[in-house]
Amino acid sequence: MGASGGVTAVRVRRPEGLPRRLPVREVLCLLPLALVLVVAVRHWSVLEEGFRRLAGAEWPWLLAAAGATCLTWVAAAFTRQGALVERLPSLRLLATQFAAGAANHLLPSGLGASAVNLRFMAVCGVPLARSSAALALYLLAESVGRVGLLLVLLFVFPNALRLGTLLPDGAVGPLLIATGAALCVALAVLLVVRRLRTAVFGFLRTALGEARGVHTRPARALALWGGSLAFPALQAAVLVAVGQALGLRIPVAHMAVAYLAATVAVALVPTPGGLGSVEAALVVALVAAGAPAAVATAVVLAFRIITVWLPLLPGALVLGALVRLKVI
């Protein structure tokens, strides 16, 4: 107690030898790198075989594949911006898409990319309800673009895939029944649980309002739908370039159809970035398009090295940097 009646502040010194507390943000910066290490160790045989295949490929085609891969992040940035009325900072948006690509391959079913983009929009001042609506609009546009492009190519090239090799006899009926049953259960739950129904309808109102706002601006609508078509088209172009580099002698359109069919088929498989499921589906689709199984396997391994494994470590580093800089 001082002479004037005030309280003198006493500073408590930290005991010597006590470990300092590691900040949460520092841990989040290191977490992507740790996850990359875990995923790389688990898939080491795939990495080794993929790099061995790349060593004997034609490098001009591989450079074209790498360039198309880089353009996919630009297309994703255009689509993300097109799904939101507010203007997002362009360079940070592009860096976020690169980082989101790495996060998407480390967590299941696209959760990584969605979490990164939701956090980025929150930092940019977009309310959660509207950022969630923008995310839903992005996912819808990307799905429509991918499926629409596949249907157009199948209409133009009806013999691109031997569909009988993709689905076993009698599999279509049970698949449709299971899908219909799941939709009926979801609808029943929605009708019975009032709180869930209120939340879903509220979200739909917000999402429809966001969609109307976006489509009243031609620039936003063009970015949304142009990016949603360009993204799968560029990914298909990567597969085509890798196929050319490794001597896969089937028509280019057939390779593109095989890629789109495989990615649509595995869209609901809950594995990190489709690791494992995408490779298997791509091999089956390329074989259905007329490729020899051995060459198809080599092409898919090299394709995944270029689109997933080479960007994974830089993407994780950018993700950690964005967390540290409080961009996300």
Secondary structure, DSSP 8 states (H G I E B T S, - for coil): --TTS----------TT------HHHHHHHHHHHHHHHHHHHTHHHHHHHHHHHHTS-HHHHHHHHHHHHHHHHHHHHHHHHT-SS---HHHHHHHHHHHHHHHTTSBTTHHHHHHHHHHHHHTT--HHHHHHHHHHHHHHHHHHHHHHHHHHHHH-TTSS-GGGTS-TT-HHHHHHHHHHHHHHHHHHHHH-HHHHHHHHHHHHHHHHHHHHHHTSHHHHHHHHHHHHHHHHHHHHHHHHHHHHTT--S-HHHHHHHHHHHHHHTTT--SBTTTTHHHHHHHHHHHHTT--HHHHHHHHHHHHIIIIIHHHHHHHHHHHHHHHTT--
